[in-house]
């Protein structure tokens, strides 16, 4: 009993029994109040799709909002550029777009 108490780092056999009961119940130890949990980084934005590095995609709501704004701005610009390229190409090869 004393050896088990020493291995657990308990000060008494009651504390050792409590630690064992918590372990069996699946209760995890709390971090000290001085150690704050790390917050997920906002920038650079992780890809909005699963990758090899991160198979599970867990974006925060701020990252989802940022990707939504990026996509909402980039889509009309990309469609406009694509239309301009098609018109320019048709003029270069001599097709009348009328």
Secondary structure, DSSP 8 states (H G I E B T S, - for coil): -HHHHHHHT-SSHHHHHHHHHHHHHT------TTS-------SS---SS--SS-SS----HHHHHHHHHHHHHHHHHHHHHHHHHHHHHHHHTT----
